[in-house]
Amino acid sequence: MPKPEAAWGVVAASALGLATGIATTIVATFGIFSAALTVEFGWNQGDIFAALMVVTVVAAVLAPLMGAWVDRYGVRRVIGLSFIAEALIFLSFYWQGESLASFYGRYAALAFLGLGTTHVAFARLITVWFEARRGLALGLALSGVGIGGFLWPLLIQGVIENFGWRLAYVSITSVILIITVPVLFIWVREPSRTQGSQSDSVSRRDTPRNEAATDRTAQSSPLLTGLSLGEAVRQGVFWRLVLAFFLVGFAIQSLLVHVVPLLRLRSIDASYAALAQSLMFVAVTSGRLVTGWMMDRIFAPRVAAGFVIVALAGVMLMASAQSGVWFLVGALCVGLAVGAEVDVLAYLVSRYFGILSFSQIYGVFYGVYSLSGGVGPWFTALSVDQTGAYDFALMTHVGVLATGAAILWWLPRFQQPSGLQGEPAP
């Protein structure tokens, strides 16, 4: 039986990986870099934020393929190569010139070669290590996005102010190569099937009796089960999830990357704007931890819908706030929803479709969610360029979030096995 620290070491390493993967580094720093790039090259918001559209289109197309590679070749190889590629591509920004095409090309390369640094690989890693406490483990691991999102804006803003934006890109490379890659090399590995079921025993002593019984059943027959991608797409719940997470991602990811430009448009000091971005990611961390704990106890789609409603209230506060304090409260509400949704998505994929083709199926959803994270910010940027304000975009996001919350609330009960043969459906 593996030592208890093995499973939780995987969780900690996954949190670090997600804190420094492209899903965090791009989103947390893009708004900070945009101001410096505008000054340097004269690009407008529409020009700059089109790079996010490039990233998300590439990610949307390739995420299912990346998921299939992870399912076939294992996470260790895919994650290692992807982090090295991410570091080298960020280093290349030091030589960025006035060409928008090369700027887009670099971000496209990040999405193509760095996709293994995202939830597609790490969500599978956590899912196969944990069963009874899968929600909590996912919440802890995915909270790395919030921790990284808190630290990156402060670091990047400080480096830009003191050394310039080119060395700020180099600083990302340094963190990945000096800290992340060695830790992942030591800790990241997929368990054997027997270890995968036993690893959850690290917390079985204080696990409720019915959960422990579930784990014993899984130990007796630890083969992975579930649907193939072809079988999953024939399920109605698959397409309801696609629509719900596209709508939610469209709104909350747009707000996440636009909080700094929005504050600056309202003449808020740049250092305060960076702090607001960081505090938003603190809420992301809190959302992931709370969501993970709640999903092990409450029907997960209702948990997701609740957090979307919180985000909707946050958008309304951001739209109507007359002071920085109320605007900050609204941003924190949105951050809570950002923290909840990807966590919930990984959990729902494992519960509705099983683990057999988890990464490939999850890759489809992650691709859709990523695509929405490009379309939403681009739509918002174009709206600001046309109207000179964020009012129309914010009201659009209110309607989009209300629709997404309704879809999530009415999702059906879980019917498919959660992934280990012999385990009863939840």
BELZIRA-V534194 format. One record per residue. N is the residue number from 0. RES is the residue in one letter. OMEGA is omega in degrees with one decimal (999 if undefined). D_FIRST is the distance of its C-alpha to the first C-alpha in Angstrom with 1 decimal. Layout:
n: (N;N)
res: (RES;RES)
omega: (OMEGA;OMEGA)
d_first: (D_FIRST;D_FIRST)
This chain:
n: (0;1;2;3;4;5;6;7;8;9;10;11;12;13;14;15;16;17;18;19;20;21;22;23;24;25;26;27;28;29;30;31;32;33;34;35;36;37;38;39;40;41;42;43;44;45;46;47;48;49;50;51;52;53;54;55;56;57;58;59;60;61;62;63;64;65;66;67;68;69;70;71;72;73;74;75;76;77;78;79;80;81;82;83;84;85;86;87;88;89;90;91;92;93;94;95;96;97;98;99;100;101;102;103;104;105;106;107;108;109;110;111;112;113;114;115;116;117;118;119;120;121;122;123;124;125;126;127;128;129;130;131;132;133;134;135;136;137;138;139;140;141;142;143;144;145;146;147;148;149;150;151;152;153;154;155;156;157;158;159;160;161;162;163;164;165;166;167;168;169;170;171;172;173;174;175;176;177;178;179;180;181;182;183;184;185;186;187;188;189;190;191;192;193;194;195;196;197;198;199;200;201;202;203;204;205;206;207;208;209;210;211;212;213;214;215;216;217;218;219;220;221;222;223;224;225;226;227;228;229;230;231;232;233;234;235;236;237;238;239;240;241;242;243;244;245;246;247;248;249;250;251;252;253;254;255;256;257;258;259;260;261;262;263;264;265;266;267;268;269;270;271;272;273;274;275;276;277;278;279;280;281;282;283;284;285;286;287;288;289;290;291;292;293;294;295;296;297;298;299;300;301;302;303;304;305;306;307;308;309;310;311;312;313;314;315;316;317;318;319;320;321;322;323;324;325;326;327;328;329;330;331;332;333;334;335;336;337;338;339;340;341;342;343;344;345;346;347;348;349;350;351;352;353;354;355;356;357;358;359;360;361;362;363;364;365;366;367;368;369;370;371;372;373;374;375;376;377;378;379;380;381;382;383;384;385;386;387;388;389;390;391;392;393;394;395;396;397;398;399;400;401;402;403;404;405;406;407;408;409;410;411;412;413;414;415;416;417;418;419;420;421;422;423;424;425)
res: (M;P;K;P;E;A;A;W;G;V;V;A;A;S;A;L;G;L;A;T;G;I;A;T;T;I;V;A;T;F;G;I;F;S;A;A;L;T;V;E;F;G;W;N;Q;G;D;I;F;A;A;L;M;V;V;T;V;V;A;A;V;L;A;P;L;M;G;A;W;V;D;R;Y;G;V;R;R;V;I;G;L;S;F;I;A;E;A;L;I;F;L;S;F;Y;W;Q;G;E;S;L;A;S;F;Y;G;R;Y;A;A;L;A;F;L;G;L;G;T;T;H;V;A;F;A;R;L;I;T;V;W;F;E;A;R;R;G;L;A;L;G;L;A;L;S;G;V;G;I;G;G;F;L;W;P;L;L;I;Q;G;V;I;E;N;F;G;W;R;L;A;Y;V;S;I;T;S;V;I;L;I;I;T;V;P;V;L;F;I;W;V;R;E;P;S;R;T;Q;G;S;Q;S;D;S;V;S;R;R;D;T;P;R;N;E;A;A;T;D;R;T;A;Q;S;S;P;L;L;T;G;L;S;L;G;E;A;V;R;Q;G;V;F;W;R;L;V;L;A;F;F;L;V;G;F;A;I;Q;S;L;L;V;H;V;V;P;L;L;R;L;R;S;I;D;A;S;Y;A;A;L;A;Q;S;L;M;F;V;A;V;T;S;G;R;L;V;T;G;W;M;M;D;R;I;F;A;P;R;V;A;A;G;F;V;I;V;A;L;A;G;V;M;L;M;A;S;A;Q;S;G;V;W;F;L;V;G;A;L;C;V;G;L;A;V;G;A;E;V;D;V;L;A;Y;L;V;S;R;Y;F;G;I;L;S;F;S;Q;I;Y;G;V;F;Y;G;V;Y;S;L;S;G;G;V;G;P;W;F;T;A;L;S;V;D;Q;T;G;A;Y;D;F;A;L;M;T;H;V;G;V;L;A;T;G;A;A;I;L;W;W;L;P;R;F;Q;Q;P;S;G;L;Q;G;E;P;A;P)
omega: (-179.2;178.2;-178.7;-176.0;-179.4;-178.3;-178.0;171.4;175.4;178.4;-179.0;178.9;178.3;177.9;177.3;179.2;179.9;177.5;-176.8;176.1;-173.6;-179.4;178.9;-174.0;-178.8;-175.9;-174.6;-174.9;-171.6;179.8;178.5;-179.9;-173.5;179.9;-179.4;-179.9;176.4;178.5;-175.3;-170.7;179.9;178.6;174.6;-175.8;179.7;177.7;-174.1;-175.0;171.7;176.5;176.2;175.9;177.1;179.8;-173.5;175.5;178.5;-179.6;-179.0;-178.7;-170.8;-176.3;176.7;178.1;176.6;177.2;178.2;177.0;179.5;178.7;-174.8;-172.0;-179.5;-171.9;-171.8;-178.0;-177.5;-178.7;-178.0;-179.8;-177.5;179.9;176.3;177.8;179.1;-178.9;-177.5;179.6;176.1;177.3;-176.9;179.0;177.2;-178.0;179.3;177.5;-174.9;-176.4;175.0;-179.7;178.6;175.7;177.2;-179.4;178.5;179.2;174.9;178.1;176.1;-179.3;-176.6;-174.0;-177.5;-175.5;177.7;176.3;-172.7;-179.7;-177.3;179.5;-173.0;178.9;176.1;-179.1;-179.9;-176.5;-178.5;177.3;-171.4;176.3;-173.9;-179.6;-178.1;-179.6;179.3;-179.3;176.7;179.8;179.4;-178.5;-176.6;174.8;175.1;177.2;179.4;179.3;177.3;179.3;175.7;-173.3;-174.3;-179.5;179.4;178.8;-175.3;178.1;179.6;179.9;179.5;-177.8;-175.1;-173.0;179.9;-172.7;-179.5;177.9;175.0;174.6;178.9;-179.6;176.3;177.7;-177.3;-179.9;-177.5;-174.8;-175.5;-174.0;-169.5;-174.0;178.1;-179.8;-179.8;178.6;-178.1;-166.5;-171.2;173.9;173.7;177.8;166.6;-178.8;179.1;177.9;-178.2;178.9;-177.8;-173.6;-179.6;178.8;179.6;179.5;-172.7;-178.6;178.7;176.6;177.7;-172.1;-179.1;177.7;178.7;177.7;176.5;-179.7;179.8;176.9;-179.7;-179.7;-176.3;-178.4;-166.1;179.9;179.4;179.6;177.7;-177.2;168.5;177.9;179.0;177.6;-177.8;-175.9;176.0;177.4;179.6;-178.3;178.3;-176.0;174.0;176.5;178.1;-178.3;-176.6;-175.3;171.6;-179.0;-178.6;179.1;178.1;-174.8;-169.8;177.0;174.7;-179.2;-178.3;-177.4;-177.6;-176.5;179.3;176.6;179.5;178.6;179.9;177.3;177.1;173.8;174.6;-179.0;-175.7;-179.9;177.2;178.6;177.7;178.1;178.5;176.8;-179.7;179.9;176.8;179.1;170.6;176.7;175.7;179.0;179.9;179.2;-179.3;-178.8;-179.5;-179.6;179.5;178.5;-176.2;-176.1;175.7;-174.4;-175.6;178.9;-167.8;179.6;177.4;175.7;179.8;-179.3;179.2;179.6;176.6;177.4;175.3;178.3;178.3;177.4;178.9;178.5;179.1;176.4;179.6;-178.3;-173.5;-173.9;176.6;179.0;179.6;-177.9;-179.1;175.5;179.3;176.9;178.1;179.2;178.4;177.2;177.2;178.7;177.0;-180.0;176.9;179.4;-175.5;-162.3;-179.7;174.5;179.5;-178.2;178.6;-179.8;-178.6;177.9;-179.4;-176.7;-179.6;-170.4;178.4;-172.2;-173.4;177.3;-172.3;-173.7;-179.9;178.9;178.7;177.5;176.7;-179.4;178.5;176.3;177.8;179.5;177.8;178.8;178.3;178.4;171.9;-179.5;-178.0;178.7;179.0;176.4;-179.2;179.5;178.2;178.2;179.0;178.6;-177.3;-173.0;-178.1;-179.2;-177.9;-171.2;-177.5;-179.5;-178.4;178.4;174.9;-179.6;176.8;179.6;179.9;-179.7;179.0;178.2;179.0;179.3;-179.9;179.6;-178.9;-176.9;-174.2;174.6;-176.8;175.6;179.4;177.9;-175.3;173.7;-175.2;171.1;-179.8;-176.5;178.9;179.3;178.1;177.4;-179.7;999)
d_first: (0.0;3.8;6.6;8.9;11.6;10.3;11.4;14.4;15.3;15.7;17.9;20.0;20.5;21.5;24.0;25.5;25.8;27.6;29.7;31.1;31.1;34.3;33.9;34.3;36.5;39.1;39.5;39.4;41.9;44.1;46.5;46.8;47.6;50.0;52.6;52.6;53.0;55.8;57.7;57.0;57.9;59.6;57.2;57.2;54.3;54.5;54.4;51.3;49.3;49.9;47.2;44.7;46.0;45.5;41.8;41.1;42.9;41.0;37.7;38.7;39.6;36.6;33.7;33.2;33.3;30.9;28.5;28.9;28.2;24.9;23.9;25.0;24.1;21.2;21.5;21.1;24.3;26.3;25.5;26.3;29.6;30.6;30.4;32.4;35.0;35.2;35.9;38.6;40.3;40.6;42.1;44.7;46.1;47.7;50.3;50.8;54.5;56.8;55.6;53.9;52.8;50.8;49.3;48.2;46.9;44.6;43.1;42.8;41.0;38.5;37.8;37.7;35.6;33.6;32.4;28.9;28.8;29.2;27.3;27.3;24.4;22.6;22.8;21.0;18.2;17.7;18.2;15.5;12.9;14.2;15.8;17.0;17.9;18.9;22.4;21.5;19.2;22.0;24.5;22.9;22.5;25.9;27.5;27.6;30.6;32.4;31.6;32.8;35.7;36.8;36.8;38.1;41.6;42.2;41.3;43.2;46.2;46.4;46.3;48.8;51.2;51.0;50.4;51.0;49.0;48.4;46.5;44.6;43.1;42.3;40.4;38.0;37.4;36.9;34.2;32.2;32.4;32.0;29.3;27.6;27.1;25.5;22.9;22.0;21.8;19.1;16.9;17.7;15.7;14.7;11.1;11.0;11.8;8.6;6.9;10.2;10.0;6.7;7.7;10.6;9.1;9.9;13.4;13.2;14.8;17.9;17.8;20.8;20.5;21.4;18.8;16.0;17.7;17.7;14.0;13.6;16.2;14.6;11.4;14.1;15.8;14.1;17.1;18.8;22.2;25.2;28.7;30.1;32.4;35.4;34.3;33.5;37.0;38.6;37.3;39.7;37.0;36.2;39.7;39.9;36.9;38.5;41.7;40.2;38.1;41.0;43.3;41.0;40.1;43.8;44.7;42.0;41.2;45.0;45.3;42.4;44.1;47.6;47.3;48.6;51.5;52.3;52.6;54.6;57.0;57.6;58.5;55.4;54.7;52.3;50.1;49.8;48.9;46.0;44.9;45.2;43.0;40.3;40.5;40.2;36.8;35.8;36.5;34.3;31.3;32.2;32.6;29.1;27.5;29.7;29.3;25.5;25.6;28.5;27.1;24.3;27.3;30.4;31.3;30.6;33.9;35.8;33.9;34.8;38.4;38.7;37.8;40.3;43.0;42.2;42.7;45.9;47.2;46.3;48.3;51.3;51.1;51.0;54.0;56.1;55.1;58.1;56.1;53.1;51.3;51.4;50.5;47.5;46.4;46.7;44.7;41.9;41.9;41.6;38.8;36.8;37.3;36.2;33.0;32.4;33.3;31.0;28.0;29.4;30.1;26.5;25.5;28.4;27.8;24.2;25.7;28.9;27.9;24.2;21.9;23.0;25.8;24.8;25.8;29.1;30.1;29.1;31.1;34.1;33.9;33.2;36.2;38.4;37.3;38.0;41.3;42.3;41.5;44.1;46.7;46.6;47.2;49.8;51.6;51.7;53.0;55.7;56.7;57.1;59.1;61.4;61.8;61.2;58.9;55.6;57.1;57.1;53.6;52.2;53.9;52.6;49.1;49.7;50.7;47.8;45.2;46.9;46.6;42.9;42.1;44.0;42.0;38.7;39.8;40.7;37.7;36.6;33.7;30.4;30.6;28.1;24.4;22.3;20.3;17.7;19.5;20.0;20.0;23.5;25.6;25.9)
